[in-house]
Amino acid sequence: MDFPVIYSLETSKIIMTQDQKKSRQEVIRLERDLAKFANMMDSLVRIPFTRQGVGADAALSTIPFAGDIAGFVLTFYAIYQAKQIGVPQHKLNPVIRLAAIDAVVGIIPVAGTIFDIFIRPSRKALDIVHQHIREEYQIQNDDHVVHPYLHEKLEQKQQYSAFWRNPVVSWLWLHLPDLIGLIFMIFFIAAIWLGTSYLWNWYQGQ
């Protein structure tokens, strides 16, 4: 199990890029901001232990035309964030094409909304950024991308308490939504099983 260690990021290591220099901490902060935006657009409600979910982009697509245009414009914020990190334009062109497809297909009632759940241009931008910083900055850990809000809070806690720098505590904190979701799913399945068994026994007794 790869436990997260975030506190060490406080020691900034300056890395040169083609036309600017950013610290590891700054790059992680920028990518984390992009991950927050991508989560809002694509994964507000997420399946536990996966990156598949539903977000504002799918909700906006239910508003004819205006919602799809708004989603298209908002996707360019993700592209802007990627440019801030230093991702070259040619790597971002697929995101622009995907956003255009998303806007066009999203016009189709119902089918467009369902399609929006899987196209996810903001998530594509995040994936491109993550691959870029893996290559350019050698940042391998992706906890700040998978759990951006919890990662940011954990980083703050780790500055003041050794308790939160414990690898097990860090891992449990970062995966808290997944664990809660998993427990909920177990109880939900158990409730369905018990309810079905009760109805079957009641039917058999008639």
KEKOLFI-749411 format. One line per 8 residues: for each residue x, y, z of N, C-alpha, C, CB. Coordinates in Angstrom, 1 decimal. Glycine has a CB too. Example, Ala and Ser with C-alpha at 12.3 -4.5 7.8 and 13.67 -1.06 7.14 Angstrom:
<pts>
13.2 -5.7 7.8 12.3 -4.5 7.8 13.2 -3.3 7.8 11.3 -4.5 9.0; 12.8 -2.2 7.1 13.7 -1.1 7.1 12.9 0.0 7.9 14.1 -0.6 5.7
</pts>
This chain:
<pts>
0.9 -1.2 0.0 0.0 0.0 0.0 0.9 1.2 0.0 -1.0 0.0 1.2; 0.6 2.2 -0.9 1.4 3.4 -1.0 0.8 4.5 -0.2 1.5 3.8 -2.5; 1.4 4.7 1.0 0.8 5.7 1.9 1.3 7.1 1.5 1.2 5.4 3.4; 0.4 8.1 1.6 0.7 9.4 1.2 1.6 10.1 2.2 -0.5 10.2 0.9; 2.6 10.9 1.8 3.4 11.7 2.6 3.3 13.1 2.0 4.8 11.2 2.8; 2.6 14.0 2.6 2.4 15.3 2.0 3.3 16.4 2.6 1.0 15.7 2.2; 3.6 16.2 3.9 4.3 17.3 4.6 5.7 17.6 4.0 4.5 16.9 6.1; 6.3 16.6 3.4 7.6 16.9 2.8 7.5 17.9 1.6 8.2 15.6 2.3
6.3 18.1 1.1 6.2 19.0 0.0 6.4 20.5 0.5 4.8 18.9 -0.6; 6.4 20.7 1.8 6.7 22.0 2.3 8.1 22.5 1.9 6.5 22.1 3.8; 9.0 21.5 1.8 10.3 21.9 1.4 10.3 22.0 -0.1 11.4 20.8 1.9; 10.2 23.2 -0.6 10.1 23.5 -2.0 11.3 23.2 -2.8 9.6 24.9 -2.3; 11.2 22.5 -3.8 12.3 22.2 -4.7 12.1 22.9 -6.0 12.6 20.7 -4.9; 12.9 23.9 -6.4 12.7 24.7 -7.6 13.1 23.9 -8.8 13.5 26.0 -7.5; 12.2 23.8 -9.8 12.4 23.0 -11.0 12.2 24.0 -12.2 11.5 21.8 -11.1; 13.1 23.9 -13.1 13.0 24.8 -14.3 12.2 24.1 -15.4 14.4 25.1 -14.9
11.3 24.9 -16.0 10.5 24.4 -17.2 11.0 25.2 -18.3 9.0 24.6 -17.0; 10.4 25.1 -19.5 10.9 25.7 -20.7 11.0 27.2 -20.6 10.0 25.3 -21.9; 9.9 27.9 -20.0 9.9 29.3 -20.0 9.6 29.9 -18.6 8.9 29.8 -21.0; 9.6 29.1 -17.6 9.4 29.6 -16.2 9.8 28.5 -15.2 7.9 29.9 -16.0; 9.9 28.9 -14.0 10.2 28.0 -12.9 9.2 28.0 -11.9 11.6 28.3 -12.3; 8.8 26.8 -11.4 7.8 26.7 -10.4 8.3 25.7 -9.3 6.4 26.3 -10.9; 7.9 25.8 -8.1 8.3 24.9 -7.1 7.3 23.7 -7.2 8.2 25.5 -5.7; 7.8 22.6 -6.6 6.9 21.4 -6.6 5.6 21.7 -5.9 7.6 20.2 -5.9
5.7 22.4 -4.8 4.5 22.8 -4.1 3.5 23.6 -4.9 4.9 23.5 -2.8; 4.0 24.5 -5.7 3.2 25.4 -6.5 2.5 24.6 -7.6 4.0 26.5 -7.1; 3.3 23.7 -8.2 2.7 22.8 -9.3 1.6 21.9 -8.7 3.8 21.9 -9.9; 1.8 21.4 -7.6 0.8 20.5 -6.9 -0.4 21.3 -6.6 1.4 19.9 -5.7; -0.2 22.6 -6.1 -1.4 23.4 -5.8 -2.2 23.8 -7.0 -0.9 24.7 -5.1; -1.5 24.1 -8.1 -2.2 24.4 -9.4 -3.0 23.2 -9.9 -1.2 24.9 -10.4; -2.3 22.0 -9.8 -3.0 20.8 -10.3 -4.2 20.4 -9.4 -2.0 19.6 -10.4; -4.0 20.7 -8.1 -5.1 20.4 -7.2 -6.3 21.3 -7.4 -4.6 20.6 -5.7
-6.0 22.6 -7.8 -7.1 23.5 -8.1 -7.8 23.0 -9.3 -6.6 24.9 -8.3; -7.1 22.5 -10.3 -7.7 22.0 -11.5 -8.5 20.7 -11.2 -6.6 21.6 -12.6; -8.0 19.9 -10.3 -8.7 18.7 -9.9 -10.0 19.0 -9.2 -7.9 17.8 -8.9; -10.0 20.1 -8.4 -11.3 20.6 -7.7 -12.3 20.9 -8.8 -11.0 21.8 -6.8; -11.8 21.7 -9.8 -12.7 22.1 -10.9 -13.3 20.9 -11.7 -12.0 23.1 -11.8; -12.4 20.0 -12.0 -12.8 18.8 -12.7 -13.8 18.0 -11.9 -11.6 17.9 -13.1; -13.6 17.9 -10.6 -14.5 17.1 -9.8 -15.9 17.8 -9.8 -14.0 17.0 -8.3; -15.9 19.2 -9.7 -17.2 19.9 -9.7 -17.9 19.6 -11.1 -16.9 21.4 -9.5
-17.1 19.6 -12.2 -17.7 19.5 -13.5 -18.1 18.1 -13.8 -16.8 20.0 -14.5; -17.4 17.1 -13.3 -17.5 15.7 -13.8 -17.8 14.7 -12.7 -16.3 15.3 -14.5; -17.5 15.0 -11.4 -17.6 13.9 -10.4 -18.1 14.4 -9.0 -16.2 13.3 -10.2; -19.1 15.3 -9.0 -19.6 15.7 -7.7 -20.2 14.5 -7.0 -20.8 16.7 -7.9; -20.8 13.6 -7.7 -21.3 12.3 -7.1 -20.5 11.2 -7.7 -22.8 12.1 -7.3; -19.6 10.6 -6.9 -18.7 9.6 -7.4 -18.9 8.2 -6.9 -17.2 10.1 -7.1; -18.7 7.2 -7.7 -18.7 5.8 -7.3 -17.5 5.5 -6.4 -18.8 4.8 -8.6; -17.7 5.0 -5.2 -16.5 4.7 -4.3 -15.4 4.0 -5.0 -17.0 4.0 -3.1
-14.2 4.4 -4.7 -12.9 3.8 -5.2 -12.8 3.9 -6.7 -12.8 2.4 -4.7; -13.5 4.8 -7.4 -13.4 5.0 -8.8 -13.4 6.5 -9.1 -14.6 4.3 -9.6; -13.1 6.8 -10.4 -13.1 8.2 -10.7 -14.3 8.6 -11.6 -11.8 8.6 -11.5; -15.2 7.6 -11.7 -16.4 7.8 -12.5 -17.5 8.4 -11.7 -16.9 6.5 -13.1; -18.1 9.5 -12.2 -19.2 10.1 -11.4 -20.0 11.0 -12.3 -18.6 10.9 -10.3; -20.8 11.9 -11.6 -21.7 12.8 -12.3 -21.5 14.2 -11.7 -23.2 12.4 -12.3; -21.4 15.2 -12.6 -21.1 16.5 -12.0 -21.9 17.6 -12.7 -19.7 16.9 -12.2; -21.5 18.9 -12.6 -22.2 20.0 -13.0 -22.3 20.0 -14.6 -21.5 21.3 -12.6
-21.4 19.4 -15.3 -21.4 19.4 -16.7 -22.7 18.7 -17.2 -20.2 18.8 -17.3; -23.0 17.5 -16.6 -24.2 16.8 -17.0 -25.4 17.5 -16.6 -24.1 15.4 -16.3; -25.4 18.2 -15.4 -26.5 19.0 -15.0 -26.8 20.1 -15.9 -26.3 19.5 -13.5; -25.7 20.8 -16.3 -25.9 22.0 -17.2 -26.5 21.6 -18.6 -24.6 22.7 -17.4; -26.1 20.3 -19.0 -26.6 19.9 -20.3 -28.1 19.7 -20.4 -25.9 18.6 -20.7; -28.8 19.6 -19.2 -30.2 19.5 -19.2 -30.9 20.8 -19.5 -30.7 19.0 -17.8; -30.2 21.9 -19.5 -30.7 23.2 -19.9 -30.4 23.4 -21.4 -30.1 24.4 -19.1; -31.4 23.4 -22.3 -31.2 23.4 -23.7 -30.3 24.6 -24.1 -32.5 23.5 -24.5
-29.3 24.3 -24.9 -28.4 25.3 -25.5 -27.6 26.1 -24.5 -29.2 26.3 -26.4; -28.2 26.9 -23.7 -27.5 27.7 -22.7 -26.6 26.9 -21.8 -28.5 28.5 -21.9; -27.1 25.7 -21.3 -26.3 24.9 -20.4 -25.1 24.3 -21.1 -27.2 23.8 -19.9; -25.3 23.9 -22.4 -24.2 23.3 -23.2 -23.1 24.4 -23.5 -24.7 22.7 -24.4; -23.6 25.6 -23.8 -22.6 26.7 -24.0 -21.9 27.0 -22.8 -23.3 27.9 -24.6; -22.6 27.1 -21.6 -21.9 27.4 -20.4 -20.9 26.3 -20.0 -23.0 27.5 -19.2; -21.2 25.0 -20.2 -20.3 23.9 -20.0 -19.1 24.1 -20.9 -21.0 22.6 -20.2; -19.3 24.5 -22.1 -18.1 24.6 -23.1 -17.2 25.7 -22.6 -18.7 24.9 -24.5
-17.8 26.9 -22.2 -17.0 28.0 -21.7 -16.2 27.6 -20.4 -17.9 29.2 -21.4; -16.9 26.9 -19.5 -16.3 26.5 -18.3 -15.1 25.6 -18.5 -17.3 25.9 -17.3; -15.2 24.8 -19.5 -14.1 23.9 -19.8 -12.8 24.6 -20.1 -14.5 22.9 -21.0; -12.9 25.8 -20.7 -11.8 26.6 -21.0 -11.1 27.1 -19.8 -12.2 27.8 -21.9; -11.7 27.1 -18.7 -11.1 27.4 -17.4 -10.1 26.3 -17.1 -12.1 27.6 -16.2; -10.5 25.1 -17.3 -9.6 23.9 -17.1 -8.3 24.1 -18.0 -10.3 22.6 -17.4; -8.6 24.5 -19.3 -7.5 24.7 -20.2 -6.5 25.8 -19.7 -8.0 25.0 -21.6; -7.1 26.9 -19.2 -6.3 28.0 -18.7 -5.5 27.5 -17.5 -7.3 29.1 -18.2
-6.0 26.7 -16.6 -5.3 26.2 -15.5 -4.1 25.3 -16.0 -6.2 25.4 -14.6; -4.4 24.5 -17.0 -3.3 23.7 -17.6 -2.2 24.5 -18.2 -3.9 22.7 -18.7; -2.6 25.6 -18.8 -1.5 26.5 -19.4 -0.7 27.1 -18.3 -2.2 27.6 -20.2; -1.3 27.4 -17.1 -0.6 28.0 -16.0 0.5 27.0 -15.5 -1.6 28.3 -14.9; 0.2 25.8 -15.6 1.2 24.8 -15.2 2.3 24.6 -16.2 0.5 23.4 -14.9; 2.0 25.0 -17.4 3.0 24.9 -18.5 2.8 23.8 -19.5 4.3 24.7 -17.8; 1.6 23.3 -19.6 1.3 22.3 -20.6 1.3 23.0 -22.0 -0.1 21.6 -20.3; 2.0 22.4 -22.9 2.0 23.1 -24.3 0.7 22.9 -25.0 3.1 22.4 -25.1
0.4 23.9 -25.9 -0.9 23.9 -26.6 -1.2 22.6 -27.3 -0.9 25.1 -27.5; -0.2 22.0 -28.0 -0.5 20.9 -28.8 -1.1 19.7 -27.9 0.7 20.4 -29.5; -0.7 19.7 -26.7 -1.2 18.6 -25.8 -2.7 18.9 -25.4 -0.3 18.5 -24.6; -3.1 20.2 -25.4 -4.4 20.6 -25.0 -5.4 20.6 -26.1 -4.3 21.9 -24.4; -4.9 20.5 -27.4 -5.9 20.5 -28.5 -6.9 19.4 -28.4 -5.1 20.3 -29.8; -6.6 18.1 -28.0 -7.6 17.1 -27.9 -8.7 17.5 -26.9 -7.0 15.8 -27.4; -8.4 18.3 -25.8 -9.4 18.7 -24.9 -10.4 19.7 -25.5 -8.7 19.4 -23.7; -9.8 20.6 -26.4 -10.7 21.5 -27.1 -11.7 20.8 -28.0 -9.9 22.6 -27.9
-11.1 19.8 -28.7 -12.0 19.0 -29.6 -13.1 18.3 -28.8 -11.2 18.0 -30.4; -12.7 17.7 -27.7 -13.6 17.0 -26.8 -14.7 17.9 -26.3 -12.9 16.3 -25.7; -14.3 19.1 -25.9 -15.3 20.1 -25.4 -16.3 20.5 -26.4 -14.5 21.4 -24.8; -15.8 20.6 -27.7 -16.7 21.0 -28.8 -17.7 19.9 -29.0 -15.9 21.3 -30.1; -17.2 18.6 -29.0 -18.1 17.4 -29.2 -19.1 17.4 -28.1 -17.3 16.1 -29.3; -18.6 17.7 -26.9 -19.5 17.7 -25.7 -20.6 18.7 -25.8 -18.7 18.0 -24.4; -20.3 19.9 -26.3 -21.3 20.9 -26.5 -22.3 20.6 -27.6 -20.6 22.3 -26.9; -21.8 20.0 -28.7 -22.7 19.6 -29.8 -23.7 18.5 -29.4 -21.9 19.3 -31.0
-23.1 17.4 -28.9 -23.9 16.2 -28.5 -24.8 16.5 -27.4 -22.9 15.0 -28.2; -24.4 17.4 -26.5 -25.2 17.8 -25.3 -26.5 18.4 -25.6 -24.4 18.7 -24.4; -26.6 18.9 -26.9 -27.9 19.5 -27.3 -29.0 18.5 -27.4 -27.7 20.3 -28.6; -28.6 17.2 -27.7 -29.6 16.2 -27.9 -30.3 15.9 -26.5 -29.0 14.9 -28.5; -31.6 16.0 -26.4 -32.2 15.7 -25.1 -32.0 14.3 -24.6 -33.7 16.0 -25.2; -31.8 14.2 -23.3 -31.6 12.9 -22.6 -30.3 12.2 -23.0 -32.8 12.0 -22.8; -30.2 11.8 -24.3 -29.1 11.1 -24.8 -27.8 12.0 -24.6 -29.2 10.8 -26.3; -28.0 13.3 -24.8 -26.8 14.2 -24.7 -26.4 14.3 -23.2 -27.2 15.6 -25.2
-27.3 14.3 -22.3 -27.0 14.3 -20.9 -26.2 13.1 -20.5 -28.2 14.5 -20.0; -26.7 11.9 -20.9 -26.1 10.7 -20.6 -24.7 10.6 -21.2 -26.9 9.5 -21.1; -24.5 11.1 -22.4 -23.2 11.2 -23.1 -22.3 12.1 -22.3 -23.4 11.7 -24.6; -22.8 13.2 -21.8 -21.9 14.1 -21.0 -21.3 13.4 -19.8 -22.8 15.3 -20.5; -21.9 12.5 -19.3 -21.4 11.8 -18.1 -20.1 11.1 -18.4 -22.4 10.8 -17.5; -19.9 10.6 -19.7 -18.8 9.9 -20.1 -17.7 10.6 -20.9 -19.2 8.7 -20.8; -18.1 11.8 -21.5 -17.1 12.5 -22.3 -16.1 13.2 -21.4 -17.9 13.6 -23.2; -16.6 14.0 -20.4 -15.8 14.6 -19.4 -14.5 15.3 -19.9 -15.4 13.6 -18.4
-14.7 16.4 -20.6 -13.5 17.1 -21.1 -12.6 17.7 -20.0 -13.9 18.2 -22.0; -13.2 18.2 -18.9 -12.4 18.7 -17.8 -11.5 17.6 -17.2 -13.3 19.3 -16.7; -12.0 16.4 -17.1 -11.2 15.3 -16.6 -10.1 14.9 -17.6 -12.1 14.0 -16.4; -10.4 15.1 -18.9 -9.3 14.8 -19.9 -8.2 15.8 -19.7 -9.9 14.9 -21.3; -8.6 17.1 -19.5 -7.5 18.1 -19.2 -6.7 17.8 -18.0 -8.2 19.5 -19.1; -7.4 17.3 -17.0 -6.7 17.0 -15.7 -5.7 15.8 -16.0 -7.6 16.6 -14.6; -6.1 14.8 -16.8 -5.3 13.7 -17.1 -4.0 14.1 -17.9 -6.1 12.6 -17.9; -4.2 15.0 -18.8 -3.1 15.5 -19.6 -2.1 16.3 -18.7 -3.6 16.4 -20.8
-2.7 17.1 -17.8 -1.8 17.9 -16.9 -1.0 16.9 -16.0 -2.7 18.8 -16.0; -1.7 15.9 -15.5 -1.0 14.9 -14.6 0.1 14.2 -15.3 -2.1 13.9 -14.0; -0.2 13.8 -16.5 0.9 13.1 -17.3 2.1 14.1 -17.5 0.3 12.6 -18.6; 1.7 15.4 -17.8 2.8 16.4 -18.0 3.7 16.6 -16.8 2.1 17.7 -18.4; 3.1 16.7 -15.6 3.9 17.0 -14.5 4.7 15.7 -14.0 3.1 17.5 -13.3; 4.1 14.5 -14.4 4.9 13.3 -14.1 6.2 13.3 -14.9 4.0 12.0 -14.4; 6.1 13.8 -16.2 7.2 13.8 -17.0 8.2 14.9 -16.7 6.8 13.9 -18.5; 7.6 16.1 -16.5 8.4 17.3 -16.3 8.9 17.5 -14.9 7.7 18.5 -16.8
8.1 17.1 -13.9 8.4 17.4 -12.5 8.7 16.2 -11.6 7.3 18.2 -11.9; 8.5 15.0 -12.2 8.7 13.7 -11.5 7.9 13.6 -10.2 10.2 13.6 -11.2; 6.6 14.1 -10.3 5.7 14.0 -9.2 4.8 12.8 -9.5 4.8 15.3 -9.0; 5.0 11.7 -8.7 4.4 10.5 -9.0 3.1 10.3 -8.2 5.3 9.3 -8.7; 3.0 10.9 -6.9 1.9 10.7 -6.1 0.7 11.5 -6.7 2.1 11.2 -4.7; -0.5 10.8 -6.7 -1.7 11.5 -7.3 -2.8 11.7 -6.2 -2.2 10.6 -8.4; -2.5 11.7 -4.9 -3.5 11.9 -3.9 -4.1 13.3 -4.1 -2.9 11.7 -2.5; -3.3 14.3 -4.4 -3.8 15.7 -4.6 -4.8 15.8 -5.8 -2.7 16.7 -4.7
-4.8 14.8 -6.7 -5.7 14.8 -7.8 -6.9 14.0 -7.5 -4.9 14.2 -9.1; -6.8 12.9 -6.9 -7.9 12.0 -6.6 -8.8 12.6 -5.5 -7.4 10.6 -6.2; -8.1 13.2 -4.5 -8.9 13.7 -3.3 -8.4 15.1 -3.1 -8.7 12.8 -2.1; -8.7 16.1 -4.0 -8.1 17.4 -3.8 -8.5 18.2 -2.6 -8.4 18.2 -5.0; -9.7 18.1 -2.2 -10.2 18.9 -1.1 -9.6 18.3 0.2 -11.7 18.9 -1.0; -9.7 17.0 0.4 -9.1 16.3 1.5 -7.6 16.5 1.6 -9.5 14.9 1.6; -7.0 16.4 0.5 -5.5 16.6 0.4 -5.1 18.0 0.9 -5.0 16.4 -1.0; -5.8 19.0 0.5 -5.5 20.4 0.9 -5.7 20.5 2.4 -6.4 21.4 0.1
-6.8 20.0 2.9 -7.0 20.1 4.4 -6.0 19.3 5.1 -8.4 19.5 4.7; -5.6 18.1 4.6 -4.6 17.3 5.3 -3.2 18.0 5.3 -4.5 15.9 4.6; -2.9 18.6 4.2 -1.6 19.4 4.2 -1.6 20.4 5.2 -1.4 20.0 2.8; -2.7 21.1 5.5 -2.8 22.1 6.5 -2.6 21.5 7.9 -4.1 22.9 6.4; -3.3 20.4 8.1 -3.2 19.7 9.4 -1.8 19.2 9.7 -4.2 18.6 9.5; -1.1 18.7 8.7 0.2 18.2 8.9 1.3 19.2 9.2 0.6 17.4 7.6; 1.0 20.5 9.0 1.9 21.5 9.3 2.0 21.7 10.8 1.6 22.8 8.6; 0.9 21.3 11.5 0.8 21.6 13.0 0.8 20.4 13.9 -0.4 22.5 13.2
0.6 19.2 13.3 0.4 18.0 14.1 1.1 16.8 13.5 -1.0 17.8 14.3; 1.9 16.1 14.3 2.6 14.9 13.8 1.6 13.8 13.7 3.7 14.5 14.8; 0.5 13.9 14.4 -0.5 12.8 14.3 -1.0 12.7 12.9 -1.7 13.2 15.2; -1.2 13.8 12.2 -1.7 13.8 10.8 -0.7 13.4 9.8 -2.3 15.1 10.4; 0.6 13.4 10.2 1.7 12.9 9.3 1.9 11.4 9.4 3.0 13.6 9.7; 1.2 10.8 10.3 1.2 9.3 10.3 0.6 8.7 9.0 0.4 8.8 11.6; 1.4 7.8 8.3 0.9 7.3 7.0 -0.5 6.7 7.1 1.9 6.4 6.5; -0.8 5.9 8.1 -2.1 5.3 8.2 -3.2 6.3 8.4 -2.1 4.2 9.4
-3.0 7.2 9.3 -4.0 8.3 9.5 -4.2 9.1 8.2 -3.5 9.2 10.6; -3.1 9.4 7.5 -3.2 10.1 6.2 -4.0 9.4 5.2 -1.8 10.4 5.7; -3.7 8.1 5.1 -4.5 7.3 4.1 -6.0 7.2 4.5 -3.9 5.8 4.1; -6.3 7.0 5.7 -7.7 6.9 6.2 -8.4 8.2 5.9 -7.8 6.5 7.6; -7.7 9.3 6.2 -8.4 10.6 5.9 -8.6 10.8 4.4 -7.4 11.7 6.5; -7.7 10.5 3.6 -7.8 10.8 2.2 -8.9 9.9 1.5 -6.5 10.6 1.5; -9.1 8.7 2.1 -10.0 7.7 1.5 -11.3 7.7 2.3 -9.4 6.4 1.5; -11.6 8.7 3.2 -12.8 8.7 4.0 -14.1 8.6 3.2 -12.8 9.9 4.9
-14.2 9.4 2.1 -15.4 9.3 1.3 -15.7 8.0 0.7 -15.4 10.4 0.2; -14.6 7.3 0.3 -14.7 6.0 -0.3 -15.1 5.0 0.7 -13.3 5.5 -0.9; -14.6 5.1 1.9 -14.9 4.2 3.0 -16.4 4.3 3.4 -14.0 4.3 4.2; -16.8 5.6 3.5 -18.2 5.9 3.9 -19.1 5.4 2.8 -18.4 7.4 4.1; -18.7 5.6 1.5 -19.5 5.1 0.4 -19.6 3.6 0.4 -19.0 5.6 -0.9; -18.5 3.0 0.7 -18.5 1.5 0.7 -19.4 0.9 1.8 -17.1 1.0 0.9; -19.3 1.6 3.0 -20.2 1.1 4.1 -21.7 1.3 3.7 -19.9 1.9 5.4; -22.0 2.5 3.1 -23.3 2.7 2.7 -23.8 1.7 1.7 -23.4 4.1 2.1
-23.0 1.3 0.7 -23.3 0.3 -0.3 -23.6 -1.0 0.4 -22.3 0.2 -1.3; -22.7 -1.4 1.4 -22.9 -2.7 2.0 -24.3 -2.7 2.8 -21.8 -2.9 3.1; -24.6 -1.6 3.5 -25.9 -1.5 4.2 -27.0 -1.5 3.2 -25.9 -0.3 5.1; -26.9 -0.8 2.1 -27.9 -0.8 1.1 -28.2 -2.1 0.5 -27.5 0.2 0.0; -27.1 -2.8 0.1 -27.3 -4.2 -0.4 -27.9 -5.1 0.6 -25.9 -4.7 -0.9; -27.4 -5.0 1.9 -28.0 -5.8 3.0 -29.5 -5.6 3.2 -27.2 -5.6 4.3; -29.9 -4.3 3.1 -31.3 -3.9 3.3 -32.1 -4.5 2.1 -31.4 -2.4 3.3; -31.6 -4.4 0.9 -32.3 -5.0 -0.2 -32.5 -6.5 -0.1 -31.6 -4.7 -1.6
-31.4 -7.2 0.4 -31.4 -8.6 0.6 -32.4 -9.0 1.6 -30.0 -9.1 1.0; -32.4 -8.3 2.8 -33.3 -8.6 3.9 -34.8 -8.3 3.5 -33.0 -7.8 5.1; -35.0 -7.2 2.7 -36.3 -6.9 2.3 -36.9 -7.9 1.3 -36.3 -5.5 1.7; -36.0 -8.3 0.4 -36.4 -9.3 -0.6 -36.7 -10.7 0.1 -35.3 -9.5 -1.7; -35.9 -11.0 1.1 -36.1 -12.3 1.8 -37.4 -12.3 2.6 -34.9 -12.6 2.7; -37.7 -11.1 3.2 -38.9 -11.0 4.0 -40.1 -11.1 3.0 -38.9 -9.6 4.7; -40.1 -10.4 1.9 -41.2 -10.5 1.0 -41.4 -11.9 0.4 -41.0 -9.5 -0.2; -40.3 -12.6 0.1 -40.4 -13.9 -0.4 -41.0 -14.9 0.6 -39.0 -14.4 -0.8
-40.5 -14.8 1.9 -41.1 -15.6 3.0 -42.5 -15.3 3.2 -40.3 -15.4 4.3; -42.9 -14.0 3.1 -44.3 -13.6 3.2 -45.1 -14.2 2.1 -44.5 -12.1 3.3; -44.6 -14.2 0.9 -45.3 -14.7 -0.3 -45.5 -16.2 -0.1 -44.6 -14.4 -1.6; -44.4 -16.9 0.4 -44.5 -18.4 0.5 -45.5 -18.8 1.6 -43.1 -18.9 0.9; -45.7 -17.9 2.6 -46.6 -18.2 3.6 -48.1 -18.0 3.3 -46.3 -17.4 4.8; -48.3 -17.4 2.1 -49.7 -17.1 1.7 -50.4 -18.4 1.2 -49.8 -16.0 0.7
</pts>
